[in-house]
Amino acid sequence: MGRACASESSESSRRNERRLGRTGKRERIGRAAQVGEHAGLRKAAILLVAVGEELAKEILRALPEVDVQRLTEELADLRG
């Protein structure tokens, strides 16, 4: 009986390790997506500066409020 319990415990440990490994991978992917999202936001802000004030206004009017807020914050960071 002792061996059966040890075997079950060992299998449980392996399952937990696999589960935790996948969770860690998801966390790494999530962080990479956040970095990529930030880079995309920075590029969009640079584009708005490059196209000029009038066209930038038109673009911002077409965007959802949350995106306008994020871009406005990024523009402020660009201008430092």
Helices and strands as residue ranges (DSSP letters): H 2-51, H 53-62, H 65-79
